[in-house]
Amino acid sequence: MIRVLVVEDSATMRHALRAALATDPELQVVGEAFDGGQAVELVGRLRPDVVTMDMMLPTMSGLVATEHIMAEFPTPILVVSSADRQELFSTYNALAAGAVDVLEKPRGDDSDTGWARRLCSTVRLVSRIRVITHPRARLDGRRRGTPEPAVQAPTAPPQLSTDERIKVVALGASTGGPGALTELLRALPAGFAPPVLCVQHIAASEPFAVAFSDWLAGQTGRNVSYAVDGQSIRTLNGRILLAPPDRHLLVREGHLRLSEGPPRHSCRPSVDVLFESVAAEYGTGAAGCLLTGMGRDGALGLLQMRARGGHTFAQDEATCVVYGMPREAALLGAAGMIMPPSRIAGRLGELSSQVGVRR
């Protein structure tokens, strides 16, 4: 039995959540909270397997409640939110704070068909995620003298690269990705020139996904936008380009291309599609980074990048919300270096400005 705490201030929505969860015999609602402070207290007392979290709550917001829960009682949190712009930004902040997925609330139209089934399947999926303590709590622990987790060593001895700087960076992330991407992009040096192409899996409706570029730009202070088919990569220096919702992003003959091709690993956009195209197009002039996420998308593509002489990185287990995709890359020997996102950013800075560096 999967024990669920429902956090929602609307009595009508709490009833809808209870009714939907009751359709699955594996799910049990063990408590309800209508306020963020009450949610934190109940998580500590009931220790549920999953929390469904509204963002707009009285007294203590869903975002602040998420931060407290992930710092004090790490628990898989599914944000159940509306597509209102203010709430969307709070949702992405919650994902960066450790919440693991998001589901849009019912809209009251035809799109609600199957919503209860989607809620139950997402709760079951989220319950299997082994979450980590919120990074803020780790920092507080280090101030108190708790040793910092050791960084995993590289998977293979570094080898001398060619003498050309990287021309493009490809990033892939899934569960936990908003926080990891924010950390990496913030840590890139000022004036970082190579364009950064990014696939972030967002298992939510298009309004949630479309707002992600604006949120990420605000978090990082960088030029972030969704990729447009046909853009010349030479014109994109210093920019962050995201794969649009439900489109593969790839490079071909120096231009960005968007594709409605079949999903890979049940994903569209797929990290593998991006990595494979970058490997073929840029070889030693590319860097690939596979960040936190569930599944294996991106591991084989990262291996192809390394086989073509590219510089390849995977996020370390200690900082991943879900050590799935990076673990698959490590097992394949696809990752030349395994480290936290901020250290990956430092190495990318070196690769963009130095010659004869090691990978």
MOLINMO-V77208 format. One record per residue. RES is the residue in three letters. PHI is phi in whole degrees, -180 to 180 (none if undefined). PSI is psi in radians with two decimals (none if undefined). D_CENTER is the distance of its C-alpha to the mean C-alpha in Angstrom with 2 decimals. Layout:
# MOLINMO-V77208
RES|PHI|PSI|D_CENTER / RES|PHI|PSI|D_CENTER
This chain:
# MOLINMO-V77208
MET|none|2.28|27.61 / ILE|-97|2.09|24.17 / ARG|-93|2.19|24.88 / VAL|-120|2.33|23.12 / LEU|-104|2.17|23.49 / VAL|-97|2.17|23.49 / VAL|-118|1.94|22.92 / GLU|-165|2.28|24.35 / ASP|-84|-0.35|27.23 / SER|-84|2.14|28.66 / ALA|-62|-0.64|31.17 / THR|-64|-0.76|30.95 / MET|-72|-0.62|27.19 / ARG|-60|-0.71|27.60 / HIS|-63|-0.74|30.28 / ALA|-63|-0.70|28.14 / LEU|-66|-0.79|25.38 / ARG|-59|-0.81|28.12 / ALA|-63|-0.71|29.81 / ALA|-67|-0.79|26.77 / LEU|-67|-0.50|25.82 / ALA|-69|-0.27|29.52 / THR|-76|-0.20|29.54 / ASP|-110|2.04|27.70 / PRO|-67|-0.23|30.02 / GLU|-86|-0.15|27.25 / LEU|-112|2.41|25.87 / GLN|-134|2.13|27.80 / VAL|-78|2.02|27.37 / VAL|-102|-0.13|28.58 / GLY|-175|2.84|28.41 / GLU|-136|2.47|27.73 / ALA|-132|2.46|27.01 / PHE|-111|0.13|27.68 / ASP|-149|2.58|26.69 / GLY|-62|-0.70|23.89 / GLY|-63|-0.73|26.39 / GLN|-63|-0.64|27.71 / ALA|-61|-0.81|24.26 / VAL|-61|-0.76|23.83 / GLU|-63|-0.75|27.40 / LEU|-71|-0.60|27.06 / VAL|-62|-0.75|23.96 / GLY|-65|-0.59|26.04 / ARG|-87|-0.70|29.07 / LEU|-94|-0.41|27.91 / ARG|48|1.09|24.90 / PRO|-69|2.89|23.33 / ASP|-82|-0.51|20.95 / VAL|-145|2.54|18.68 / VAL|-118|2.24|18.73 / THR|-95|2.18|18.48 / MET|-123|2.10|18.06 / ASP|-79|2.68|19.53 / MET|-91|-0.70|18.67 / MET|-93|1.64|22.19 / LEU|-123|2.66|24.37 / PRO|-75|2.77|27.68 / THR|67|-1.12|28.44 / MET|-126|2.18|24.94 / SER|-69|2.87|21.95 / GLY|-62|-0.59|19.09 / LEU|-64|-0.86|16.82 / VAL|-65|-0.68|19.41 / ALA|-62|-0.71|19.91 / THR|-61|-0.79|16.28 / GLU|-60|-0.76|16.60 / HIS|-65|-0.77|19.91 / ILE|-63|-0.79|18.94 / MET|-72|-0.38|16.09 / ALA|-85|-0.56|18.59 / GLU|-107|-0.70|21.60 / PHE|-138|1.22|20.90 / PRO|-49|2.10|17.36 / THR|-143|2.43|16.96 / PRO|-60|2.19|14.38 / ILE|-117|2.19|14.08 / LEU|-104|2.02|13.81 / VAL|-78|2.19|14.15 / VAL|-114|1.85|17.06 / SER|-138|2.88|17.62 / SER|-93|2.99|19.63 / ALA|-93|0.28|18.86 / ASP|-62|2.42|20.91 / ARG|-59|-0.76|19.57 / GLN|-62|-0.70|20.02 / GLU|-71|-0.57|18.29 / LEU|-60|-0.79|15.32 / PHE|-66|-0.68|14.80 / SER|-63|-0.63|15.33 / THR|-63|-0.80|12.74 / TYR|-67|-0.62|9.95 / ASN|-62|-0.68|11.69 / ALA|-67|-0.67|11.64 / LEU|-64|-0.68|7.93 / ALA|-68|-0.44|8.02 / ALA|-87|-0.01|11.06 / GLY|125|-0.22|9.91 / ALA|-60|2.57|10.20 / VAL|-105|-0.28|8.45 / ASP|-162|2.98|9.25 / VAL|-140|2.49|11.57 / LEU|-133|2.29|14.93 / GLU|-74|2.50|17.34 / LYS|-66|2.75|20.76 / PRO|-57|2.47|23.77 / ARG|-95|-0.23|25.21 / GLY|82|0.38|28.75 / ASP|-134|-2.86|29.13 / ASP|-64|-0.39|28.95 / SER|-67|-0.23|25.15 / ASP|-76|-0.20|25.59 / THR|-59|2.16|27.08 / GLY|83|0.10|25.23 / TRP|-62|-0.74|23.09 / ALA|-61|-0.71|24.43 / ARG|-65|-0.71|23.65 / ARG|-65|-0.70|20.02 / LEU|-60|-0.85|19.78 / CYS|-64|-0.75|21.45 / SER|-67|-0.63|19.50 / THR|-69|-0.71|16.11 / VAL|-62|-0.75|17.70 / ARG|-62|-0.74|18.97 / LEU|-64|-0.82|15.70 / VAL|-62|-0.61|13.99 / SER|-63|-0.36|17.17 / ARG|-88|-0.08|16.68 / ILE|-84|2.23|13.57 / ARG|-90|1.72|14.92 / VAL|-80|2.82|13.21 / ILE|-112|2.89|13.98 / THR|-66|2.47|15.85 / HIS|-55|2.42|14.31 / PRO|-53|-0.56|14.53 / ARG|-60|-0.68|17.36 / ALA|-68|-0.62|19.34 / ARG|-64|-0.73|19.02 / LEU|-64|-0.76|20.42 / ASP|-60|-0.66|23.11 / GLY|-65|-0.66|23.99 / ARG|-68|-0.60|24.59 / ARG|-64|-0.54|26.85 / ARG|-84|-0.03|28.76 / GLY|102|0.08|29.20 / THR|-69|2.29|26.69 / PRO|-61|2.49|26.04 / GLU|-73|2.42|22.70 / PRO|-57|2.42|21.01 / ALA|-68|2.48|22.27 / VAL|-85|2.34|20.17 / GLN|-65|2.50|20.56 / ALA|-72|2.78|23.05 / PRO|-56|2.64|22.55 / THR|-76|-0.31|22.97 / ALA|-152|2.70|25.96 / PRO|-59|2.43|28.40 / PRO|-67|2.60|27.53 / GLN|-124|2.66|29.71 / LEU|-65|2.36|31.08 / SER|-90|3.13|29.40 / THR|-71|3.08|31.33 / ASP|-95|0.33|32.33 / GLU|-103|2.51|30.11 / ARG|-71|2.75|27.23 / ILE|-70|2.49|23.85 / LYS|-102|-0.37|23.84 / VAL|-155|2.61|20.25 / VAL|-119|2.35|16.78 / ALA|-117|2.23|14.28 / LEU|-118|2.52|10.56 / GLY|-136|2.39|8.36 / ALA|-153|2.77|4.81 / SER|-138|-2.11|4.09 / THR|-58|2.20|4.48 / GLY|87|-0.04|3.79 / GLY|-63|-0.71|1.40 / PRO|-54|-0.73|4.24 / GLY|-69|-0.75|6.46 / ALA|-66|-0.73|6.41 / LEU|-63|-0.75|6.91 / THR|-60|-0.80|9.36 / GLU|-62|-0.77|11.08 / LEU|-67|-0.85|11.60 / LEU|-68|-0.63|12.86 / ARG|-63|-0.56|14.98 / ALA|-86|-0.13|16.55 / LEU|-64|2.50|17.68 / PRO|-66|2.67|21.43 / ALA|-59|2.43|23.18 / GLY|80|0.20|24.41 / PHE|-58|2.12|21.85 / ALA|-93|-0.71|23.19 / PRO|-60|2.39|21.37 / PRO|-64|2.57|19.21 / VAL|-113|2.07|15.48 / LEU|-102|2.29|14.30 / CYS|-134|2.34|10.68 / VAL|-113|2.07|9.27 / GLN|-120|2.03|5.99 / HIS|-69|2.17|6.82 / ILE|-128|1.88|7.76 / ALA|-86|1.18|10.48 / ALA|-151|3.04|12.65 / SER|-70|2.91|15.73 / GLU|-58|-0.69|16.24 / PRO|-57|-0.67|17.02 / PHE|-65|-0.80|13.61 / ALA|-66|-0.73|11.98 / VAL|-63|-0.61|14.79 / ALA|-73|-0.21|14.44 / PHE|-63|-0.65|10.98 / SER|-64|-0.74|12.92 / ASP|-65|-0.73|15.39 / TRP|-62|-0.81|13.14 / LEU|-66|-0.64|11.41 / ALA|-63|-0.74|15.00 / GLY|-66|-0.59|16.32 / GLN|-74|-0.55|14.03 / THR|-110|-0.28|14.77 / GLY|71|0.35|18.19 / ARG|-112|2.87|17.57 / ASN|-79|1.76|18.59 / VAL|-117|2.31|15.61 / SER|-155|2.93|16.52 / TYR|-82|2.48|16.08 / ALA|-65|2.58|17.97 / VAL|-119|2.34|21.50 / ASP|-58|2.30|23.42 / GLY|94|-0.09|26.04 / GLN|-62|2.37|24.81 / SER|-79|2.24|26.41 / ILE|-66|-0.48|24.11 / ARG|-63|-0.38|27.02 / THR|-93|0.07|26.68 / LEU|-110|0.31|23.02 / ASN|-54|2.31|23.44 / GLY|78|0.05|21.14 / ARG|-103|2.70|18.91 / ILE|-109|2.09|15.21 / LEU|-114|2.19|15.17 / LEU|-102|2.56|12.48 / ALA|-68|2.24|13.23 / PRO|-67|2.84|14.76 / PRO|-56|2.32|14.24 / ASP|62|0.48|16.00 / ARG|-134|2.37|17.08 / HIS|-72|2.51|16.71 / LEU|-112|2.27|16.68 / LEU|-148|2.97|19.15 / VAL|-118|2.50|21.86 / ARG|-153|2.16|25.53 / GLU|53|0.76|28.60 / GLY|79|0.19|26.92 / HIS|-130|2.66|25.30 / LEU|-78|2.45|22.02 / ARG|-130|2.47|22.37 / LEU|-111|2.46|20.66 / SER|-136|2.52|21.50 / GLU|-102|0.47|21.86 / GLY|-60|2.96|22.46 / PRO|-59|2.57|21.84 / PRO|-60|2.65|18.38 / ARG|-115|2.28|17.49 / HIS|54|0.64|16.31 / SER|64|0.37|16.38 / CYS|-122|2.33|13.74 / ARG|-147|1.89|14.70 / PRO|-76|2.71|13.31 / SER|-115|2.39|13.23 / VAL|-66|-0.70|12.08 / ASP|-57|-0.74|15.54 / VAL|-60|-0.78|17.38 / LEU|-65|-0.89|16.12 / PHE|-60|-0.76|16.73 / GLU|-63|-0.70|20.09 / SER|-70|-0.66|21.30 / VAL|-68|-0.67|20.51 / ALA|-60|-0.80|22.29 / ALA|-70|-0.59|25.27 / GLU|-85|-0.64|25.49 / TYR|-119|-0.35|25.01 / GLY|53|-2.07|25.60 / THR|-70|-0.22|26.20 / GLY|-90|0.26|25.14 / ALA|-125|2.72|21.40 / ALA|-126|2.42|18.57 / GLY|-123|2.39|15.56 / CYS|-132|2.16|12.50 / LEU|-110|2.06|10.34 / LEU|-106|-3.10|7.45 / THR|-47|2.49|6.28 / GLY|166|2.73|6.45 / MET|-87|2.51|9.56 / GLY|100|-2.72|12.39 / ARG|-133|0.10|13.78 / ASP|-58|2.29|12.72 / GLY|102|-0.37|13.19 / ALA|-67|-0.83|15.50 / LEU|-68|-0.65|18.69 / GLY|-65|-0.68|17.80 / LEU|-65|-0.64|17.13 / LEU|-62|-0.71|20.47 / GLN|-64|-0.68|22.16 / MET|-62|-0.74|21.04 / ARG|-67|-0.67|22.52 / ALA|-64|-0.52|25.60 / ARG|-87|0.11|26.20 / GLY|93|0.14|26.18 / GLY|-74|2.87|22.78 / HIS|-91|2.12|21.07 / THR|-123|2.43|18.21 / PHE|-134|2.60|15.71 / ALA|-133|2.54|13.39 / GLN|-69|2.50|11.61 / ASP|-76|2.73|14.14 / GLU|-62|-0.65|14.23 / ALA|-62|-0.50|15.24 / THR|-106|-0.05|12.11 / CYS|-79|2.40|9.52 / VAL|-67|-0.74|8.58 / VAL|-133|2.02|9.34 / TYR|-89|1.22|11.53 / GLY|-111|-1.23|11.83 / MET|-60|-0.82|11.05 / PRO|-63|-0.60|12.10 / ARG|-64|-0.76|15.02 / GLU|-60|-0.70|16.20 / ALA|-65|-0.72|16.32 / ALA|-64|-0.72|18.24 / LEU|-64|-0.56|20.59 / LEU|-81|-0.16|21.40 / GLY|75|0.40|22.17 / ALA|-81|-0.38|19.78 / ALA|-96|2.03|18.39 / GLY|-70|-0.56|21.06 / MET|-141|2.51|19.49 / ILE|-125|2.07|17.12 / MET|-164|2.96|16.16 / PRO|-67|2.78|13.85 / PRO|-56|-0.68|11.85 / SER|-66|-0.62|14.86 / ARG|-75|-0.58|17.29 / ILE|-59|-0.76|15.67 / ALA|-60|-0.70|16.14 / GLY|-62|-0.75|19.71 / ARG|-67|-0.65|20.50 / LEU|-63|-0.67|19.28 / GLY|-61|-0.72|21.62 / GLU|-65|-0.74|24.41 / LEU|-69|-0.41|23.92 / SER|-86|-0.24|24.14 / SER|-126|-0.17|27.36 / GLN|-120|2.79|29.24 / VAL|-116|2.76|31.09 / GLY|66|0.41|31.94 / VAL|-81|2.90|28.86 / ARG|-95|2.65|27.65 / ARG|-118|none|24.51
